[in-house]
């Protein structure tokens, strides 16, 4: 099982990035997908989540209206479009897959997002 994130990097405040996370080794379309973020020494915060069919999405209050999650079950990929980035969005971003009705979860290795002028 693998979840591989990409798309992180350095961006100026107000800029945009799109993160991608590709899943393999499990039946992607049966898993709720989420993005989390974590700064060193801090707890992990859920940023956004999307249901298995992409029909429902939820977001942390801190990113509502700026970040948008989507998924492509054919490509086994979940995306996080991040707009109007702020300094406080600097974190390591992780994607997570949660099995429906089970305790199964898989995590990616994380991708660094740095917002700096």
C-alpha positions as CSV (number, residue, x, y, z in Angstrom):
1,X,0.0,0.0,0.0
2,X,1.3,3.4,-0.9
3,X,0.1,7.0,-0.8
4,X,2.5,9.4,-2.6
5,X,2.0,13.1,-2.2
6,X,3.5,15.7,-4.5
7,X,3.1,19.3,-5.5
8,X,4.5,21.0,-2.4
9,X,7.0,23.7,-2.5
10,X,7.8,27.3,-1.7
11,X,5.2,30.0,-2.6
12,X,4.7,33.6,-1.8
13,X,1.7,34.8,0.3
14,X,-1.4,35.0,-1.9
15,X,-0.1,32.3,-4.2
16,X,-1.5,28.9,-5.1
17,X,-0.3,25.3,-5.1
18,X,-2.0,22.1,-6.0
19,X,-1.1,19.0,-4.1
20,X,-1.7,15.5,-5.5
21,X,-1.8,12.2,-3.7
22,X,-1.8,8.9,-5.7
23,X,-2.9,5.7,-4.1
24,X,-1.8,2.2,-4.9
25,X,-2.1,-1.3,-3.4
26,X,-5.7,-0.8,-2.2
27,X,-9.1,-0.2,-3.6
28,X,-9.0,3.6,-3.8
29,X,-12.6,4.2,-4.7
30,X,-13.8,2.6,-1.4
31,X,-11.8,4.9,0.8
32,X,-12.7,8.3,2.2
33,X,-9.7,10.6,1.4
34,X,-8.5,13.4,3.6
35,X,-5.7,15.9,3.8
36,X,-4.0,16.8,7.1
37,X,-1.2,19.1,8.0
38,X,1.3,19.3,10.8
39,X,3.9,21.7,11.9
40,X,6.9,20.5,13.9
41,X,5.9,20.2,17.6
42,X,2.2,20.6,16.9
43,X,-0.7,18.2,16.5
44,X,-2.0,17.1,13.2
45,X,-4.9,19.1,11.8
46,X,-7.5,17.8,9.3
47,X,-7.6,20.3,6.5
48,X,-10.1,18.7,4.1
49,X,-12.0,15.5,3.4
50,X,-14.0,14.0,0.6
51,X,-16.4,11.1,0.5
52,X,-15.8,8.0,-1.7
53,X,-17.8,9.4,-4.7
54,X,-16.6,13.0,-4.3
55,X,-20.1,14.1,-3.5
56,X,-19.5,15.6,-0.1
57,X,-16.5,17.6,1.1
58,X,-15.6,19.2,4.4
59,X,-13.0,21.7,5.4
60,X,-11.3,23.2,8.4
61,X,-12.6,26.7,9.2
62,X,-9.1,28.0,8.6
63,X,-9.1,27.0,4.9
64,X,-12.8,27.4,3.9
65,X,-13.1,29.3,0.7
66,X,-9.4,29.0,-0.1
67,X,-8.7,25.3,-0.3
68,X,-10.6,22.8,-2.4
69,X,-10.4,19.0,-2.3
70,X,-11.3,16.7,-5.2
71,X,-10.7,13.2,-6.3
72,X,-10.4,11.1,-9.4
73,X,-11.1,7.5,-8.7
74,X,-10.0,6.4,-12.2
75,X,-6.6,8.0,-11.6
76,X,-6.7,6.9,-7.9
77,X,-5.7,10.5,-7.0
78,X,-6.9,13.1,-4.5
79,X,-6.1,16.7,-5.0
80,X,-5.9,19.7,-2.8
81,X,-6.1,23.1,-4.6
82,X,-4.7,25.7,-2.3
83,X,-5.4,29.4,-3.1
84,X,-4.7,32.6,-1.3
85,X,-2.0,31.0,0.7
86,X,-1.0,32.6,4.0
87,X,2.1,32.3,6.1
88,X,0.3,30.2,8.6
89,X,-0.4,27.6,5.9
90,X,3.2,26.5,6.1
91,X,3.2,22.9,7.2
92,X,3.9,19.4,6.1
93,X,0.8,18.1,4.3
94,X,-0.3,14.5,4.4
95,X,-3.0,12.6,2.7
96,X,-4.9,9.8,4.4
97,X,-7.2,7.1,3.2
98,X,-9.9,5.8,5.6
99,X,-11.7,2.5,4.9
100,X,-15.5,2.8,5.0
101,X,-16.9,1.3,8.2
102,X,-13.5,0.0,9.3
103,X,-10.5,1.2,11.3
104,X,-8.2,0.8,8.3
105,X,-6.2,3.9,7.4
106,X,-3.2,4.6,5.3
107,X,-0.9,7.6,5.3
108,X,1.4,9.2,2.8
109,X,4.9,10.4,3.7
110,X,4.0,14.1,3.5
111,X,4.9,17.0,1.3
112,X,6.3,20.3,2.6
113,X,4.4,23.5,1.8
114,X,6.3,26.7,2.7
115,X,4.6,30.1,2.3
116,X,7.1,32.9,2.6
117,X,7.9,36.3,1.1
